Amino acid sequence: MSQNYYELLGVSQSASFAEIKRAFRVKAKECHPDYHPGDADAEKKFKEINEAYEVLKDEQKRAAYDRYGHDAYTRGMGQGGGFGQGFGQGFGGFDFTGTGFENIFEEVFNGFGGRRRQAATNRGNDIRYDLTIDLADAYTGLKKNITVDTFTKCESCNGKGGKHLETCPTCGGQGHVRQRQGFFVVETECPVCHATGKTVKEPCSTCGGTGRVRKKRTLEVNIPAGVDTGVRMRLSGEGDAALNGGESGDLYVFLTVKEHPIFKRDGINLYCEVPVPMTTAALGGDILIPTMDGKGETVKIKPGLQTGAEMRLKGKGMPVLKSGSFGDLYVIFRVETPTNLTSRQKELLAEFTAAGQDNQTACSDFLAQIKKLFQ
């Protein structure tokens, strides 16, 4: 196809993506094979429009097309490889190695996203430590000692790896090497100096020239009150030491808070189900409510308490992380029906039943509804 892609779609070279997309829809509809059955010219035109749109809608493809011309691009397209395919042998099977043309693409793709990548930084790996704590610990906060197995700086050579540091001959001190893959140039960490840019002439006998050794360390972690499952704590510089004296990585402590046998947590709020004796529920009285601070709180309930009744105790929930405030405690009451009654208890309950059930409005209403249903 010899016609310019922009001319084919009827837009200027400075057209925005929205303008290109709008023009493509109009042009594609004009020559769509469904509207021109059996028209070979319309089918050919439709394919050309699609080909142009596939290039101009992509930022990288469009930039290469704008900068280096239609002919250079279509050499690959004509072979069915499309942009980005056939790079093992150039576009569409053409090998441009050594012609200088591959430098064009190196320049283009290094240009996208800003400047060319700088020399690799020599930094140790970040490590992860999973820590499980109780809900009570999450409520109060605590200091916890943990043991981690990491690379630490070699004390014999002070992390340098040995004596007489020299510029790495492989990467020239850059810390990375470049490898050509078709038109692309890929930068990877130097396999000799491991991104440090230096090599050791006389390696340390303790660390073998790496500048670090494997060692178990005990660290104190300060866990603040209010943490929850999924909270991640970062300990800067406590990860693996880098090769040959670089910056150490970080240690990330991931917390899991165990479930509590009494309290259920929902964010900063707590929920607690409290059993109430049937007599207390009927007559009213005082109930001791457990709280996370261990002190408990006595509350008065009114006569006629029903199962499922709820009470909120403000400020008795979990602490809000790093704020000094607290959530609430929601108490759900469950009326307990007595079992294993003595003969005397059964007699008393029978007398209670015989005395009438006019005060049991829920039961009376339910029975009334049943009678209406069957009448």
C-alpha positions as CSV (number, residue, x, y, z in Angstrom):
1,M,0.0,0.0,0.0
2,S,1.6,3.3,-1.1
3,Q,-0.9,5.8,0.1
4,N,0.0,7.7,3.3
5,Y,-1.9,6.3,6.4
6,Y,-3.1,9.8,7.4
7,E,-4.3,10.5,3.9
8,L,-6.1,7.2,3.8
9,L,-8.1,8.0,6.9
10,G,-8.5,11.7,5.9
11,V,-6.8,13.2,8.9
12,S,-3.8,15.4,9.5
13,Q,-0.5,14.1,10.9
14,S,-1.2,16.1,14.1
15,A,-4.6,14.6,14.6
16,S,-5.5,13.3,18.1
17,F,-6.4,9.7,18.8
18,A,-10.0,10.6,19.1
19,E,-10.0,12.2,15.6
20,I,-8.2,9.2,14.2
21,K,-10.7,6.8,15.8
22,R,-13.7,8.9,14.5
23,A,-12.3,9.1,11.0
24,F,-11.6,5.3,11.0
25,R,-15.2,4.5,11.9
26,V,-16.5,6.8,9.1
27,K,-14.1,5.4,6.5
28,A,-14.7,1.8,7.5
29,K,-18.4,2.1,7.3
30,E,-18.1,3.6,3.8
31,C,-16.3,0.6,2.3
32,H,-17.4,-2.2,4.7
33,P,-17.8,-5.5,2.8
34,D,-21.3,-6.0,4.3
35,Y,-22.4,-2.8,2.5
36,H,-20.6,-3.7,-0.7
37,P,-21.0,-7.5,-1.3
38,G,-18.9,-8.8,-4.1
39,D,-17.0,-5.5,-4.5
40,A,-13.3,-6.4,-4.5
41,D,-12.2,-2.8,-4.5
42,A,-14.3,-2.0,-1.4
43,E,-12.8,-5.1,0.4
44,K,-9.3,-4.0,-0.5
45,K,-10.0,-0.5,0.7
46,F,-11.4,-1.8,3.9
47,K,-8.3,-3.8,4.6
48,E,-6.0,-0.8,3.9
49,I,-8.1,1.4,6.3
50,N,-7.8,-1.3,9.0
51,E,-4.0,-1.5,8.5
52,A,-3.6,2.2,8.8
53,Y,-5.7,2.4,11.9
54,E,-3.8,-0.5,13.6
55,V,-0.6,1.6,13.2
56,L,-1.9,5.1,14.1
57,K,-3.9,4.0,17.2
58,D,-0.7,2.7,18.8
59,E,1.6,5.4,20.2
60,Q,4.8,3.5,19.6
61,K,3.9,2.3,16.1
62,R,2.7,5.8,15.2
63,A,5.9,7.4,16.4
64,A,8.0,5.0,14.4
65,Y,5.8,5.6,11.3
66,D,6.0,9.4,11.7
67,R,9.7,9.5,12.1
68,Y,11.0,6.9,9.7
69,G,8.5,6.8,6.9
70,H,5.9,4.6,5.4
71,D,8.2,2.5,3.2
72,A,10.4,1.3,6.1
73,Y,7.3,0.3,8.1
74,T,5.4,-1.5,5.4
75,R,8.4,-3.7,4.5
76,G,7.4,-5.7,7.6
77,M,3.7,-5.3,7.1
78,G,3.8,-6.6,3.6
79,Q,5.1,-10.0,4.9
80,G,2.2,-10.3,7.3
81,G,4.4,-10.0,10.3
82,G,3.0,-6.7,11.5
83,F,4.8,-4.3,13.8
84,G,6.6,-6.1,16.5
85,Q,6.7,-9.4,14.7
86,G,9.6,-11.0,12.8
87,F,12.2,-9.3,14.9
88,G,14.5,-12.3,14.9
89,Q,15.2,-11.5,11.3
90,G,14.1,-7.9,11.0
91,F,10.8,-6.8,9.5
92,G,9.1,-9.6,7.6
93,G,12.2,-11.7,7.3
94,F,14.5,-8.8,6.2
95,D,17.8,-8.7,8.2
96,F,18.9,-5.1,8.8
97,T,21.7,-6.0,11.2
98,G,24.8,-4.0,10.4
99,T,23.0,-1.5,8.2
100,G,22.4,1.0,10.9
101,F,18.7,0.7,10.6
102,E,18.4,-1.2,13.9
103,N,19.8,1.9,15.6
104,I,16.7,3.7,14.6
105,F,14.5,1.4,16.6
106,E,16.9,1.4,19.5
107,E,16.7,5.2,19.6
108,V,12.9,5.2,19.3
109,F,12.1,2.7,22.1
110,N,14.8,4.1,24.4
111,G,13.0,7.5,23.9
112,F,9.6,6.3,25.1
113,G,9.0,6.8,28.8
114,G,11.8,9.3,29.2
115,R,15.6,9.0,29.3
116,R,17.5,5.8,28.8
117,R,17.7,3.7,31.9
118,Q,20.7,4.6,34.1
119,A,23.1,2.1,35.6
120,A,21.5,-0.5,37.8
121,T,21.5,0.3,41.5
122,N,23.2,-2.3,43.8
123,R,20.6,-2.9,46.5
124,G,19.8,-5.9,48.6
125,N,16.5,-7.9,48.4
126,D,13.4,-7.0,50.4
127,I,12.3,-9.9,52.6
128,R,8.9,-10.8,54.1
129,Y,8.1,-12.1,57.6
130,D,4.6,-13.4,58.5
131,L,3.7,-12.7,62.1
132,T,0.5,-13.9,63.9
133,I,-0.7,-12.2,67.1
134,D,-3.7,-12.4,69.4
135,L,-6.6,-10.0,69.3
136,A,-5.6,-8.9,72.8
137,D,-2.2,-8.0,71.5
138,A,-3.8,-6.0,68.7
139,Y,-5.8,-4.2,71.3
140,T,-3.0,-3.2,73.5
141,G,-0.1,-3.2,71.1
142,L,3.2,-4.9,71.9
143,K,6.9,-5.3,71.3
144,K,7.7,-8.6,69.7
145,N,11.1,-10.2,69.1
146,I,11.4,-12.0,65.7
147,T,14.2,-14.1,64.3
148,V,15.0,-13.6,60.6
149,D,17.5,-15.4,58.4
150,T,19.1,-12.8,56.1
151,F,22.2,-11.8,54.3
152,T,24.2,-9.4,56.5
153,K,27.3,-7.3,55.7
154,C,30.5,-9.2,56.1
155,E,32.4,-7.9,59.0
156,S,35.8,-9.2,57.8
157,C,35.8,-7.0,54.7
158,N,33.2,-4.4,55.9
159,G,30.9,-5.5,53.0
160,K,33.4,-4.6,50.2
161,G,34.1,-8.2,49.2
162,G,37.8,-8.0,49.6
163,K,40.8,-5.7,48.7
164,H,41.7,-3.7,45.6
165,L,38.4,-2.9,43.9
166,E,38.6,-2.4,40.2
167,T,36.3,-1.2,37.5
168,C,34.4,-4.2,36.1
169,P,35.8,-5.0,32.7
170,T,32.6,-6.6,31.5
171,C,30.3,-3.6,31.9
172,G,32.9,-0.9,32.2
173,G,31.6,0.2,35.6
174,Q,28.0,0.7,34.4
175,G,26.6,-2.2,36.4
176,H,24.6,-3.5,33.4
177,V,25.3,-5.0,30.0
178,R,23.3,-4.5,26.8
179,Q,22.3,-7.3,24.5
180,R,20.7,-6.9,21.1
181,Q,17.6,-8.9,20.3
182,G,16.6,-8.1,16.7
183,F,15.9,-4.3,16.7
184,F,15.6,-4.1,20.5
185,V,18.5,-3.6,22.9
186,V,17.9,-5.1,26.3
187,E,19.8,-4.0,29.4
188,T,20.4,-6.6,32.1
189,E,22.4,-6.7,35.4
190,C,26.0,-7.4,34.8
191,P,26.6,-11.1,35.6
192,V,30.2,-10.4,36.8
193,C,29.8,-7.5,39.2
194,H,26.1,-7.9,39.9
195,A,25.3,-4.3,39.2
196,T,28.1,-2.9,41.5
197,G,30.3,-1.8,38.6
198,K,33.3,-3.1,40.6
199,T,35.2,-6.3,40.8
200,V,37.5,-7.5,43.6
201,K,41.1,-8.4,42.9
202,E,41.6,-10.2,46.2
203,P,38.3,-11.7,47.4
204,C,37.5,-11.9,51.1
205,S,38.0,-15.4,52.5
206,T,35.0,-15.1,54.8
207,C,32.3,-14.1,52.2
208,G,34.0,-15.3,49.1
209,G,34.1,-11.8,47.6
210,T,30.3,-11.1,47.9
211,G,30.6,-8.7,50.8
212,R,27.8,-10.5,52.7
213,V,27.2,-13.7,54.8
214,R,24.1,-15.6,55.8
215,K,23.1,-15.0,59.4
216,K,20.2,-15.3,61.8
217,R,19.3,-12.1,63.5
218,T,16.8,-11.2,66.3
219,L,14.9,-8.0,65.8
220,E,12.4,-6.1,68.0
221,V,9.2,-5.2,66.2
222,N,7.0,-2.4,67.8
223,I,3.4,-3.3,66.9
224,P,1.0,-0.4,67.5
225,A,-2.4,-0.8,69.1
226,G,-5.2,-1.2,66.6
227,V,-3.5,-3.3,63.9
228,D,-5.6,-5.7,61.9
229,T,-5.0,-8.7,59.6
230,G,-3.3,-7.5,56.4
231,V,-1.3,-4.7,58.0
232,R,2.2,-4.5,56.6
233,M,5.0,-3.0,58.6
234,R,8.2,-1.9,57.0
235,L,11.6,-2.0,58.7
236,S,13.9,0.0,56.6
237,G,17.3,-1.5,55.9
238,E,16.6,-4.8,57.7
239,G,16.3,-6.9,54.6
240,D,19.2,-8.6,52.8
241,A,22.5,-6.8,52.6
242,A,23.5,-6.0,49.0
243,L,26.5,-7.4,47.2
244,N,29.8,-5.6,47.8
245,G,28.6,-3.0,50.2
246,G,25.4,-1.6,48.5
247,E,22.2,-0.5,50.2
248,S,20.4,-3.1,52.2
249,G,16.8,-4.1,51.4
250,D,13.8,-3.7,53.7
251,L,12.0,-6.2,56.0
252,Y,8.2,-6.3,55.6
253,V,6.3,-7.8,58.5
254,F,2.8,-9.0,57.5
255,L,0.4,-9.3,60.4
256,T,-2.4,-11.8,61.0
257,V,-4.7,-11.3,64.0
258,K,-6.2,-14.6,65.3
259,E,-9.9,-14.9,65.9
260,H,-11.0,-14.5,69.5
261,P,-13.3,-17.0,71.3
262,I,-15.6,-14.3,72.7
263,F,-15.2,-11.2,70.5
264,K,-15.8,-10.9,66.8
265,R,-14.1,-8.0,65.1
266,D,-15.4,-5.8,62.2
267,G,-12.9,-3.1,61.6
268,I,-12.7,-0.9,64.7
269,N,-15.9,-2.4,66.2
270,L,-16.3,-5.5,68.3
271,Y,-19.3,-7.8,68.6
272,C,-20.0,-10.1,71.6
273,E,-22.9,-12.5,72.2
274,V,-23.9,-12.7,75.9
275,P,-26.2,-15.4,77.3
276,V,-28.9,-14.2,79.8
277,P,-30.8,-16.5,82.2
278,M,-34.5,-16.8,81.4
279,T,-35.5,-15.4,84.8
280,T,-33.2,-12.3,84.4
281,A,-34.5,-11.7,80.9
282,A,-38.1,-11.8,82.2
283,L,-37.6,-9.8,85.4
284,G,-34.7,-7.6,84.5
285,G,-31.5,-7.2,86.3
286,D,-27.7,-6.6,86.0
287,I,-25.5,-8.4,83.6
288,L,-21.7,-8.3,83.5
289,I,-20.4,-7.6,79.9
290,P,-16.8,-8.7,79.1
291,T,-14.6,-6.0,77.5
292,M,-11.2,-6.2,75.8
293,D,-9.5,-4.2,78.5
294,G,-10.3,-7.0,80.9
295,K,-12.3,-4.9,83.3
296,G,-15.8,-5.8,82.2
297,E,-18.8,-3.5,82.5
298,T,-22.0,-4.1,84.4
299,V,-25.2,-3.1,82.5
300,K,-28.8,-3.1,83.6
301,I,-31.4,-4.7,81.3
302,K,-35.1,-4.1,81.4
303,P,-37.7,-6.8,82.1
304,G,-38.8,-8.7,79.1
305,L,-35.5,-8.9,77.2
306,Q,-35.7,-10.9,74.0
307,T,-33.1,-13.0,72.2
308,G,-31.4,-10.8,69.6
309,A,-31.7,-7.6,71.5
310,E,-28.7,-5.4,71.0
311,M,-26.8,-2.9,73.1
312,R,-24.0,-0.6,72.1
313,L,-21.2,0.3,74.5
314,K,-19.4,3.3,73.1
315,G,-15.6,3.4,73.1
316,K,-15.3,-0.3,74.1
317,G,-14.2,-1.5,70.7
318,M,-10.8,-1.7,69.1
319,P,-8.4,1.3,69.2
320,V,-8.2,3.3,65.9
321,L,-4.7,2.9,64.6
322,K,-2.5,5.9,65.5
323,S,-5.4,8.1,66.6
324,G,-6.1,7.5,70.3
325,S,-9.8,6.9,69.7
326,F,-11.8,3.7,69.9
327,G,-14.6,1.9,68.2
328,D,-17.7,0.5,69.9
329,L,-18.7,-2.8,71.4
330,Y,-22.0,-4.3,70.3
331,V,-23.6,-6.7,72.7
332,I,-26.2,-9.2,71.3
333,F,-28.2,-10.9,74.0
334,R,-29.3,-14.5,73.9
335,V,-31.9,-15.7,76.3
336,E,-31.0,-19.1,77.7
337,T,-33.7,-21.7,78.2
338,P,-33.0,-23.9,81.3
339,T,-32.4,-27.6,80.9
340,N,-32.3,-30.6,83.3
341,L,-35.0,-29.1,85.5
342,T,-35.8,-30.4,89.0
343,S,-39.3,-31.6,89.8
344,R,-39.9,-28.4,91.8
345,Q,-38.8,-26.2,88.9
346,K,-41.1,-28.1,86.6
347,E,-44.0,-27.5,89.0
348,L,-43.3,-23.8,89.2
349,L,-43.2,-23.5,85.5
350,A,-46.4,-25.4,85.2
351,E,-48.0,-23.0,87.7
352,F,-46.7,-20.1,85.7
353,T,-48.2,-21.5,82.5
354,A,-51.6,-22.1,84.2
355,A,-51.6,-18.6,85.5
356,G,-52.0,-17.4,81.9
357,Q,-49.9,-16.2,79.0
358,D,-51.5,-12.8,78.3
359,N,-48.2,-11.1,78.8
360,Q,-46.6,-13.2,76.0
361,T,-47.8,-11.0,73.2
362,A,-45.5,-12.4,70.5
363,C,-46.8,-16.0,71.0
364,S,-50.4,-14.7,71.2
365,D,-50.1,-12.8,67.9
366,F,-48.5,-15.8,66.2
367,L,-51.3,-18.1,67.3
368,A,-53.9,-15.6,66.2
369,Q,-52.3,-15.5,62.7
370,I,-52.4,-19.3,62.6
371,K,-56.1,-19.4,63.4
372,K,-56.8,-16.9,60.6
373,L,-54.8,-19.0,58.2
374,F,-56.9,-22.2,58.8
375,Q,-60.3,-20.6,59.1
